[in-house]
Amino acid sequence: MRPEDMILVSIDDHLIEPAGVFEHHIPESFRDRVPKMVRDDNGVDRWVFDCRGDRCASR
Protein backbone atom coordinates (compact mmCIF):
# COMPACT_ATOMS: atom_id res chain seq x y z
CA MET A 1 0.00 0.00 0.00
CA ARG A 2 1.25 3.45 -0.87
CA PRO A 3 1.06 6.28 1.71
CA GLU A 4 -1.01 8.39 -0.69
CA ASP A 5 -3.65 5.61 -0.74
CA MET A 6 -4.09 5.73 3.02
CA ILE A 7 -6.87 7.70 4.69
CA LEU A 8 -6.10 9.40 7.99
CA VAL A 9 -8.97 9.24 10.49
CA SER A 10 -8.81 11.04 13.81
CA ILE A 11 -10.52 9.11 16.59
CA ASP A 12 -10.26 11.91 19.15
CA ASP A 13 -12.35 14.64 17.54
CA HIS A 14 -15.18 16.18 19.50
CA LEU A 15 -18.20 18.28 18.70
CA ILE A 16 -18.57 21.52 20.58
CA GLU A 17 -21.95 21.47 22.22
CA PRO A 18 -23.84 24.73 22.77
CA ALA A 19 -23.54 25.90 26.37
CA GLY A 20 -27.21 25.30 27.27
CA VAL A 21 -27.71 22.04 25.40
CA PHE A 22 -28.43 19.95 28.51
CA GLU A 23 -30.18 22.49 30.74
CA HIS A 24 -33.16 22.92 28.43
CA HIS A 25 -33.93 19.22 27.95
CA ILE A 26 -34.02 17.78 31.46
CA PRO A 27 -36.58 17.93 34.29
CA GLU A 28 -36.11 20.91 36.57
CA SER A 29 -35.35 18.66 39.56
CA PHE A 30 -32.10 17.54 37.87
CA ARG A 31 -30.94 20.82 36.27
CA ASP A 32 -28.39 21.56 38.99
CA ARG A 33 -26.58 18.31 38.09
CA VAL A 34 -26.48 18.46 34.27
CA PRO A 35 -23.30 19.51 32.42
CA LYS A 36 -23.21 23.27 31.86
CA MET A 37 -20.72 25.91 30.78
CA VAL A 38 -19.53 28.42 33.38
CA ARG A 39 -16.87 31.12 33.23
CA ASP A 40 -14.32 30.83 36.05
CA ASP A 41 -12.60 33.69 37.91
CA ASN A 42 -9.86 33.79 35.25
CA GLY A 43 -12.35 34.25 32.41
CA VAL A 44 -11.96 30.67 31.16
CA ASP A 45 -15.11 28.83 30.09
CA ARG A 46 -15.36 25.36 31.67
CA TRP A 47 -17.85 22.53 31.61
CA VAL A 48 -19.07 21.67 35.11
CA PHE A 49 -21.53 19.01 36.23
CA ASP A 50 -23.10 17.44 39.28
CA CYS A 51 -23.24 20.71 41.23
CA ARG A 52 -24.19 20.29 44.86
CA GLY A 53 -24.21 23.44 46.90
CA ASP A 54 -21.21 25.53 45.84
CA ARG A 55 -19.16 22.56 44.56
CA CYS A 56 -19.17 21.19 41.02
CA ALA A 57 -17.18 18.56 39.24
CA SER A 58 -15.24 20.10 36.35
CA ARG A 59 -13.67 19.13 33.02
NORCOR-V817539 format. One line per field, one symbol per residue. ss: DSSP state (H for helix, E for strand, L for the rest). Layout:
# NORCOR-V817539
ss: ???
This chain:
# NORCOR-V817539
ss: LLHHHLLLLLLLLLLLLLLLLLHHHLLHHHLLLLLEEEELLLLLEEEEEEEELLEEEEL
